[in-house]
Amino acid sequence: MTANPTNAPASQGRIALLGAPIEVGASRRGALMGPAGLRTAGLVGVLESLGYAVEDHGDILPRDLAPVGGPAPENARFYNEIAAWMRALSARAYALARTGATPIFLGGDHSLSMGSVNGVARHWQEQGRKLFVLWLDAHADFNMPAISPSGNMHGMSSAFLCGEAGLDDLLGSEPRASITPEQLSLFGIRSVDPLEKAAVKARGVDVADMRAIDEHGVGVLIRQVIEKVRAADGVLHVSFDVDFIDPPLAPGVGTTVPGGATYREAHLVMELLHDSGLVRSMDIVELNPFLDDRGQTARLAVELAGSLFGQQITDRQTPSNAIGAA
């Protein structure tokens, strides 16, 4: 793909990177190497080639965290450790969003979204705008301690963001800025636990699973998400789990599920999201370089981030480069 620097919208001229090398929310270790893997694969260079000023704020580190003690909820593994991460990450996400830069949070496992999205949502609530969340993932991550088969907290993150009970003190004194289930779109899912499936249905969360993608195509379905956000004068956070991609293309993840998005499907999703001019923040999560094949997954994740921020084959007139972002 050929870089097109003129596509950088004026309001998204700065990108702020922040790593969160957390791995205890997942069942397999190695995601702590994810931020380094993404940087090594050239994330900063790709974004800079597109005309963005990239501010790399490094990683939040364990030594930066305030310890969390006391009793933990049942069936929430490593709760106190994850609570410490989320409190720090939510505060940093809020501060970065307030600067006007577009934050990209580098994971780390998907539990980090409980902090990153919360902080960004808090900022947009103060601006009177709804934050919608596009969950690009093989899994719904809509478990709660009461229904989770494993207790792994990376599988509880989208439910937490929607205000579900069970992790009520996770953020401590950090304000909780929940979204509604209507503001969440699960896209590309193909592995959902039985009680989790019932919860998603009961809350009325929008779901575009892989069967729907096979039947209707990613273009139709991602445009429906875009139109929902636009109709509400909202903004969009993209939470991208690399297991959204089919495992032969992206083996560097601890929770592979066959039948994921193809190379072109994934790029089309990102390209259409860029064209919309609505994206204001992003997570890239669950990259596990220890399981990767010579950096294959990290390079693909960087390519997809490039497409989300304007890298394209030929120049096209879009809302993003024609009139600027809303």
C-alpha positions as CSV (number, residue, x, y, z in Angstrom):
1,M,0.0,0.0,0.0
2,T,1.2,3.5,-0.8
3,A,1.2,6.1,1.9
4,N,-0.9,9.2,1.4
5,P,0.1,11.9,3.9
6,T,-2.6,14.3,2.7
7,N,-5.3,12.1,4.3
8,A,-4.5,13.1,7.9
9,P,-7.5,15.1,9.1
10,A,-6.6,18.4,10.8
11,S,-8.2,17.4,14.1
12,Q,-6.3,14.1,14.1
13,G,-2.9,15.5,13.2
14,R,-1.3,14.2,16.4
15,I,-1.3,10.6,17.6
16,A,-0.3,9.6,21.2
17,L,1.0,6.1,21.8
18,L,0.9,4.5,25.2
19,G,1.9,1.0,26.0
20,A,0.2,-1.2,28.7
21,P,2.2,-4.4,28.9
22,I,-0.4,-6.3,31.0
23,E,-0.7,-10.0,30.5
24,V,-2.3,-11.4,33.7
25,G,-5.8,-10.9,32.3
26,A,-5.2,-13.7,29.8
27,S,-4.7,-17.4,30.3
28,R,-1.3,-17.4,28.4
29,R,1.7,-15.3,29.1
30,G,3.5,-13.2,26.5
31,A,1.2,-10.3,25.7
32,L,3.5,-8.1,27.9
33,M,5.8,-8.1,24.9
34,G,3.1,-6.7,22.6
35,P,3.9,-3.0,22.8
36,A,7.6,-3.6,22.0
37,G,6.5,-5.9,19.1
38,L,4.3,-3.2,17.6
39,R,7.1,-0.6,17.8
40,T,9.6,-3.0,16.4
41,A,7.3,-3.7,13.5
42,G,7.4,-0.1,12.6
43,L,4.2,1.5,13.9
44,V,5.7,4.9,14.6
45,G,7.2,5.1,11.1
46,V,4.0,4.1,9.3
47,L,2.0,6.7,11.2
48,E,4.6,9.4,10.6
49,S,4.7,8.6,6.9
50,L,1.0,9.4,6.8
51,G,1.6,12.9,8.0
52,Y,0.9,12.5,11.7
53,A,3.0,13.9,14.5
54,V,3.5,10.8,16.7
55,E,4.1,11.3,20.5
56,D,5.3,8.0,22.0
57,H,4.6,8.2,25.7
58,G,6.4,4.9,26.4
59,D,4.8,2.2,28.6
60,I,3.1,2.2,31.9
61,L,5.2,-0.1,34.0
62,P,4.5,-2.1,37.2
63,R,6.6,0.3,39.2
64,D,4.3,3.1,38.2
65,L,1.2,1.4,39.7
66,A,-0.2,2.1,43.1
67,P,-0.8,-1.3,44.8
68,V,-4.3,-2.4,45.4
69,G,-5.1,-4.6,48.4
70,G,-8.1,-6.0,50.1
71,P,-10.6,-8.7,49.2
72,A,-11.2,-9.4,45.5
73,P,-14.4,-10.6,43.8
74,E,-14.7,-14.3,43.4
75,N,-13.8,-15.7,40.0
76,A,-11.9,-12.7,38.9
77,R,-8.3,-13.9,38.5
78,F,-5.5,-11.4,39.4
79,Y,-8.2,-8.8,40.2
80,N,-6.0,-6.6,42.5
81,E,-3.1,-6.5,40.0
82,I,-5.5,-5.7,37.1
83,A,-7.3,-3.0,39.2
84,A,-3.9,-1.3,39.7
85,W,-3.3,-1.3,36.0
86,M,-6.8,0.0,35.1
87,R,-6.7,2.8,37.6
88,A,-3.4,4.1,36.1
89,L,-4.5,3.5,32.5
90,S,-7.8,5.2,32.8
91,A,-6.2,8.3,34.3
92,R,-3.6,8.4,31.5
93,A,-6.2,7.7,28.8
94,Y,-8.3,10.6,30.1
95,A,-5.3,13.0,30.1
96,L,-4.2,12.0,26.6
97,A,-7.7,12.4,25.2
98,R,-7.9,15.9,26.7
99,T,-4.8,17.0,24.8
100,G,-6.6,16.6,21.5
101,A,-4.3,13.9,20.2
102,T,-5.7,10.6,19.1
103,P,-4.6,8.0,21.6
104,I,-3.5,4.5,20.5
105,F,-3.1,2.0,23.4
106,L,-0.7,-0.8,22.8
107,G,-1.3,-4.1,24.6
108,G,-1.1,-6.2,26.5
109,D,-4.2,-8.3,26.9
110,H,-7.8,-7.1,26.3
111,S,-8.4,-6.3,30.0
112,L,-6.6,-3.0,29.3
113,S,-9.7,-1.7,27.5
114,M,-11.4,-1.4,30.9
115,G,-9.0,1.4,31.6
116,S,-8.3,2.9,28.1
117,V,-11.9,3.1,27.0
118,N,-13.1,4.3,30.4
119,G,-10.7,7.2,30.3
120,V,-11.5,8.2,26.8
121,A,-15.3,7.9,27.4
122,R,-14.9,10.2,30.4
123,H,-13.4,12.8,28.2
124,W,-16.1,12.6,25.5
125,Q,-18.9,12.6,28.1
126,E,-17.5,16.0,29.3
127,Q,-17.6,17.2,25.7
128,G,-21.3,16.1,25.4
129,R,-20.5,13.4,22.8
130,K,-21.2,9.7,23.0
131,L,-18.3,7.4,22.6
132,F,-19.2,4.3,20.6
133,V,-16.9,1.2,20.8
134,L,-16.2,-1.1,17.9
135,W,-15.0,-4.4,19.3
136,L,-13.0,-6.2,16.6
137,D,-12.5,-9.6,18.2
138,A,-13.1,-13.3,17.9
139,H,-14.7,-13.2,21.4
140,A,-17.5,-11.1,22.8
141,D,-15.6,-10.5,26.1
142,F,-19.0,-10.0,27.8
143,N,-18.5,-12.3,30.7
144,M,-18.8,-11.2,34.3
145,P,-17.4,-12.9,37.4
146,A,-20.7,-14.6,38.1
147,I,-20.9,-16.3,34.7
148,S,-17.3,-16.6,33.5
149,P,-16.1,-20.2,32.9
150,S,-12.4,-19.2,33.5
151,G,-12.3,-16.1,35.6
152,N,-9.9,-14.5,33.1
153,M,-10.6,-10.8,33.1
154,H,-9.7,-10.1,29.5
155,G,-13.0,-11.9,28.8
156,M,-14.9,-9.4,31.0
157,S,-13.8,-6.1,29.5
158,S,-16.7,-5.2,27.2
159,A,-19.3,-6.1,29.9
160,F,-17.5,-3.9,32.4
161,L,-17.5,-1.0,29.9
162,C,-21.3,-1.4,29.6
163,G,-21.7,-1.0,33.3
164,E,-22.3,-4.6,34.3
165,A,-21.9,-5.5,37.9
166,G,-19.3,-7.7,39.5
167,L,-16.2,-5.5,39.2
168,D,-17.7,-2.4,40.8
169,D,-14.6,-1.2,42.7
170,L,-12.2,-2.0,39.9
171,L,-11.3,1.7,39.2
172,G,-11.3,2.8,42.9
173,S,-11.5,6.6,43.0
174,E,-11.1,6.9,39.3
175,P,-14.5,8.0,37.8
176,R,-16.3,5.2,36.0
177,A,-17.7,6.4,32.6
178,S,-19.7,3.5,31.4
179,I,-21.2,3.3,27.9
180,T,-24.6,1.8,27.2
181,P,-24.9,-1.6,25.4
182,E,-26.3,0.4,22.4
183,Q,-22.9,2.1,22.1
184,L,-21.0,-1.3,21.8
185,S,-20.7,-3.2,18.5
186,L,-19.2,-6.7,18.5
187,F,-17.7,-7.4,15.1
188,G,-16.2,-10.6,13.8
189,I,-17.0,-12.7,16.8
190,R,-17.0,-16.5,16.5
191,S,-16.5,-17.8,20.1
192,V,-19.0,-17.0,22.8
193,D,-19.7,-18.8,26.1
194,P,-23.4,-19.9,26.6
195,L,-24.2,-17.6,29.5
196,E,-22.3,-14.8,27.9
197,K,-24.4,-15.2,24.7
198,A,-27.5,-14.9,26.8
199,A,-26.2,-11.7,28.4
200,V,-25.3,-10.2,25.0
201,K,-28.8,-10.9,23.7
202,A,-30.5,-9.7,26.9
203,R,-28.7,-6.3,26.7
204,G,-29.4,-5.9,23.0
205,V,-25.8,-5.5,22.0
206,D,-25.2,-5.2,18.2
207,V,-23.5,-8.3,16.9
208,A,-21.9,-8.9,13.5
209,D,-20.6,-12.4,13.9
210,M,-18.6,-14.2,11.2
211,R,-21.8,-15.8,9.7
212,A,-23.3,-12.3,9.2
213,I,-20.0,-11.2,7.6
214,D,-20.0,-14.2,5.3
215,E,-23.6,-13.5,4.3
216,H,-23.6,-9.8,3.9
217,G,-19.9,-8.8,3.6
218,V,-17.9,-6.5,5.9
219,G,-18.6,-3.4,3.8
220,V,-22.3,-3.5,4.4
221,L,-22.0,-4.3,8.1
222,I,-19.2,-1.8,9.0
223,R,-21.2,0.9,7.3
224,Q,-24.1,0.1,9.5
225,V,-21.8,0.7,12.5
226,I,-20.6,4.0,11.0
227,E,-24.1,5.2,10.3
228,K,-25.2,4.5,13.9
229,V,-22.3,6.6,15.3
230,R,-22.9,9.4,12.8
231,A,-26.6,9.5,13.5
232,A,-25.9,10.1,17.2
233,D,-23.2,12.7,16.5
234,G,-20.9,10.3,18.3
235,V,-17.2,9.4,18.0
236,L,-15.7,6.0,17.7
237,H,-13.1,4.0,19.6
238,V,-11.7,0.9,17.8
239,S,-10.7,-1.9,20.1
240,F,-8.7,-4.2,17.9
241,D,-7.9,-7.7,19.2
242,V,-5.5,-9.4,16.7
243,D,-7.5,-12.6,17.1
244,F,-10.1,-10.9,14.9
245,I,-7.9,-12.0,12.1
246,D,-7.9,-15.6,10.8
247,P,-5.1,-17.5,12.7
248,P,-2.9,-18.5,9.7
249,L,-2.5,-14.8,9.0
250,A,-2.1,-13.8,12.6
251,P,-0.7,-16.7,14.7
252,G,0.8,-14.4,17.4
253,V,-2.1,-14.5,19.8
254,G,-2.9,-16.8,22.7
255,T,-6.6,-17.3,21.9
256,T,-6.8,-18.2,18.2
257,V,-10.2,-19.2,16.8
258,P,-10.4,-20.5,13.2
259,G,-12.5,-18.7,10.7
260,G,-11.6,-15.1,11.3
261,A,-11.4,-12.1,9.0
262,T,-9.3,-12.4,5.9
263,Y,-6.5,-10.0,5.0
264,R,-8.6,-7.9,2.6
265,E,-11.7,-8.0,4.9
266,A,-9.6,-6.6,7.8
267,H,-8.1,-3.9,5.6
268,L,-11.5,-2.9,4.2
269,V,-12.9,-2.5,7.7
270,M,-10.0,-0.2,8.6
271,E,-10.2,1.8,5.3
272,L,-13.9,2.4,5.7
273,L,-13.5,3.5,9.3
274,H,-10.8,6.0,8.2
275,D,-13.1,7.3,5.4
276,S,-15.8,8.0,8.0
277,G,-13.7,10.5,9.9
278,L,-15.2,9.3,13.2
279,V,-12.3,7.4,14.9
280,R,-10.8,9.2,17.8
281,S,-9.0,6.4,19.7
282,M,-7.8,2.8,19.3
283,D,-6.6,-0.2,21.2
284,I,-4.3,-2.9,19.7
285,V,-4.4,-5.9,22.0
286,E,-3.5,-9.5,22.5
287,L,-0.4,-9.5,20.3
288,N,1.9,-12.2,21.8
289,P,5.3,-12.0,20.0
290,F,6.3,-15.2,21.8
291,L,3.8,-17.1,19.7
292,D,4.3,-15.2,16.5
293,D,6.0,-16.4,13.4
294,R,9.0,-14.0,12.7
295,G,6.9,-10.9,13.4
296,Q,4.1,-11.8,11.0
297,T,1.2,-10.8,13.3
298,A,2.9,-7.6,14.5
299,R,3.6,-6.5,10.9
300,L,0.0,-7.1,9.9
301,A,-1.3,-5.2,13.0
302,V,0.8,-2.3,12.0
303,E,-0.4,-2.4,8.4
304,L,-4.0,-2.4,9.7
305,A,-3.3,0.6,11.9
306,G,-1.9,2.3,8.8
307,S,-5.1,1.6,6.9
308,L,-7.2,3.0,9.8
309,F,-5.2,6.2,9.7
310,G,-5.3,6.8,6.0
311,Q,-2.9,4.5,4.2
312,Q,-4.5,3.5,0.9
313,I,-3.7,2.3,-2.6
314,T,-5.1,5.2,-4.5
315,D,-6.4,8.6,-3.5
316,R,-10.1,8.8,-2.7
317,Q,-12.3,11.8,-1.7
318,T,-13.6,11.0,1.7
319,P,-15.1,12.9,4.6
320,S,-11.8,12.6,6.3
321,N,-9.7,14.4,3.7
322,A,-12.5,16.6,2.1
323,I,-13.9,18.5,5.0
324,G,-12.0,17.3,8.1
325,A,-13.3,15.3,11.0
326,A,-16.4,16.4,12.9
